[in-house]
Every structure is written in structure tokens, then in C-alpha cells.
Amino acid sequence: MHRETYEQIIQRRRSNRNFDPQVPVPDAVIERSLRNSILSPNSSNMQLWEFHWIQSAALKAELTKYCLGQGAARTAQQMVVFVTRQDLWKKRAQWNYQQIREALGDREPTKLEKRGLDYYGKLMPLIYRKDWLGLATLARRTVSFFLGLRKPFYRASGTADQRIMVHKSCALAAQTFMLSIAAEGFDSCPMEGFDRLRVRKALGLPRGAEINMIIGVGMGTPAGTWGERKRVPYEEVVITHR
């Protein structure tokens, strides 16, 4: 992709809060964009996310209500809910472990492959395991503290760190989705104003799942963007360490 093309996509992507009801968004556009989202960078390739594509008109109307009736939901031609699935860490760690095992066949693992097996077989349980007594958190903090005394070490901690980690990965996937939608010639709007408990119930999500954001998609209208896009000056937010 040429730089000019990428910059055009970046400039096109704006949060449009009012979509044209006369312009449908083909399912193929959403599917391609979701497939692109799956390719997004994420922590340890654990892929602790789900993308709920809302095709039911009844469910879309229900979620619009839970999005407090905001225009980006009410006028959306398509809607996707980005969900974190921290509760699937065992399944996804095993999936990654199995990918390495299957690639090995009957031969012995290389040093790098052995590290990969240890990574998903030993380290991921240390990072993600939880228990009601908090012993796993205590173990993570203890290991991080003592090994960190001698050398730089990843500071594994409690459930807050785990949640931040999976939400960052899911947000990266959501951004990929929105850029892909812009490349397709359509517009999007990420929504954080919603009743998360009712949305979870409507989607039938388990306790360990959390809503990252809901994205409405359509052909944006001039009324959907609230004036010129403004950002804090480059010099204020970019700190160069020379």
C-alpha cells in the first residue's frame, strides 16, 4: 500500500454518529473487515476476544436501546460488539501449545520451540490463573519481585493487569476493523456509552466476558461529524527522548 493511500484511510476514518438509511452496508464488507481484525496484534497471540456481528433486526433494536438510543446505534446499518474473553485463556493457551506440537511431528523441538512450549504450558498459566483466595496473584507478585531484584522482569500482578491486557488487545482489533471499514468506503463509530450488564445478557455472554466497545457502521452523513476534527498539538503529546 502506498503511503498516500494509507493516509487517505486515516483521514477518512472519523467517528460518524449519523448514518444514511438509504445506503446499506454489504455483509461482505463486514466479513472482510472482521477477517482483518483477526489479524490484529495481540498479547502473546492469545486472541482473547470475540466479535459479535449483530444481524438480527430484533437484537439490533434491543442493543440500540441499551446504547441509550444514541444516533450511532439507531442509524447503524451494521453493528459489531467487541468482547474480551479472558475466561478462555486455558483454551487459547492450549491452542497455541498444540500448534507448536503439531508442527514438531516426531522430531525433537528446537530451542526456540521448547521456549514456545514452556511459554504456553507454564508461563501463561502463571499470568492468567485466578483463585478465590488470591494465591495465584500472590505467587505472581512474589516471583516478579524477587526475579526483578536481579534483572528487568515482567511485573505480573493481579486481575486488574489481566483485564487491561485483554482490553488493549481487543481495542487493537476494533481499530483494525474501523480502518478496514474506512478502506471499504464506509464509516463507523465506536461506542462506549452503553448498559454493559444488559448488553452482556442480550448476547448471552458468560461471567468472564466483558464488552470492550460497540461499533456502528454505515455511510456517514455530514450531520454525523461534529465539525472539524481537532487534536491536541503534536508538540504537546509527542515527547522525544534524545
N, C-alpha and C positions, 0 to 999 in steps of 0.2 A: 504494500500500500504506500502511495506517495504521501509525503508529509502534508501536502496541501489537502489531500482527501481526508486525512485524519483530523486535521484542524477544522475542516468543514463539519465533520461529525460532532466534534467537541462544541463548536459554536451552535449547531442545530439543537443539541440536547439541552433543553430547558424544561423546567417543571411547568407544564401547561395544565391548568386547572379546569379547563372547559373544552370538551371535545365536540367536533362536528357530528351530529346524529345521523347525517346523511352519508357519511363516509365510513364503511365498515373496515375492520382490520382483518385480513385473511388469516385463517388458522395457521397457514404455512409460515407466516411472518412470526407468529408467537413460537411455533415449534422450532424454527431455526434459531431464534433468539435464546430459547431455553437450552438448546443444544450448545450454544456458545457459552451460556452461563456455567454449564457443567465443566467447561474447560478452565474456569477461573482459578487463580492461585488460591490455595487454602492451607491451613496449618497441618503439616505432616501428611498431606494428602488423605486426611481422614474423611473429608467430604461430609461433615455432619450437618447436612442441610436437606431440605425438601422444597420443591417449588410446586405450589398448588395452583393449577391452572383452572380458573372458575369458568366452566362452560354452561352450567345450569343457570337459566334466567332467574329461577326462583332463589337460588343460593346467592346469585349476584345481588338481587334486590335486598336479601337479608343482610348481606355484608355491607351494602351501601348504608343501610340503617345503622349498622354497628360502626361505620366510619363517620357517624354523626351527620350523614346527609351531605357531606361536602361535595362540591362540584366535580372534583377529580374522580370520585367514585360514581356519582349519579349519572354522569355523561360518558363514562368509560365504555368503549366498545368491547374491550377485553380487560380482564383483571387477573393478576397473579399475586399470590400470597407467598412471601419468602419466609421459611420457617427453619429455625435451628433445631437440630436433633442430637443434642448432647447425650441423650439416653441411649443412642445407638453406637456408642463408642466401642463396645466389645465386638459388635458385629462388623464394624468398619475396620477395626484393627485386625481382626481375623481375616477379613477380605484381603487387606494389604499383605498380611503374612502369607496367605495362600497363593497370592500372585507370585511371590518370590519362590515358594516351594515348587510350584508348577513349572516355573522357568528352569529350575535346577534339574528336574528329571532324576536320573540315577547318580549324577555326579556330586562331588563334594562342593559345598559353597565356597566362593572366593571370600577374601577378607571383607570386601565391601558387602557381599550378600549376607555374610554372617552378621555383620553390623545391622543390616536391614532386618534380619530375623529377630535379633535381640531388641531392636528398636520397637517393633510392633508386638513382640512377645513379652517384653519385660518393661520397657520404658513407658509405653502408652498406658498400661495398667497403673503404673505409678502416677502418671499425670492425671488420669481421669477417674480412678476409683474413688468411690464415696462410701461412707458408712455412717450410721446414725450416731455413733459415739465420737466421730471425728478423728478416729485413729489414723485414717489414711492421710488426712490433712496434716496431722502432727508428724507423720512419717515423712511427708514431702518437705515440710519446713525444716525438719531435723537434718535430712540429707542435704538440702540446699545450703543450710547454714554451715555445716561442717566442711563439706566439699568446697564451698565458696570461700572458706578461710585461706585455702592454698592457691586457688586459681579462679579465673572467671567461670561462673557456673549459672545455668538457667535457674532462676529463683521460683521454683514451683511452690504454689501456696494453696489457698482454699478454693471454694466453689465460685467465688467472685471472679477469680482469674480464669477459671474454666469457661464461665459464661462469656466473659469478654472475648476470649479466644474464638469461640464458635460464632459469636455475633460478628466479629471482624471478618471472618471467612465468608459468612453469609452475605454481608454487606458488599464484599468484593464481587460476589456472584450477581447481586442485584445491580451493581454499577455496570457490569458487563452486559447484562440484559438491557439496560436502558440505552447504552451506547449502540448495541445491536439494533434496537428499535429505531434509533435515530438514523442509523445507516440504511434502514429499510424505508426511510422517508416518512416515518410516523413519529408521534410524540408520546411522552409518558409523564407521570407524576408520582413520585414516591410519597406515601402517606404514613405518618406516624401517629396521627390523631385518630385512634380507634379504641373500642372497648375490647381489650385483649382477651378477657375471660369469655365474652360471648363469641368472639371470633374463633377461639380455640374450641369451644363447644360446637359451634356450627360446622367446623371442619372435622370434628371427631378426633381431635388430637389427644395423645396421652399426656400425662402429667409432665413428663420430661421435655416436651416440645414447647418452644416459645416463638411468638411472632416477631420476626425481625422487621419487616415492613410490608405494606400492601402497595402494589403498583398498578395504577390505572393506565390504560393505553388507548390511543385513538389519534385522530387527525386534529391537532390543536387548532384553536381559533385565536384571533387577535385578543379577544376578551380574556383568554386563559392565561396570558402572561401579564403580570402586573408591572408594566413599564419596562424600562431599560434594565438589563442585568447589571447590578453593581457589586463590586467586590472590594474588600479592604486592600489598600495598595500593596503591591508586590514587596516593596521595601519593608513593610511592617510585618509581614508574615514569613518571609524567607530570610533566615539567619545563616549567613555564610561563615564557616569556621575555617580560617586560613592558617 
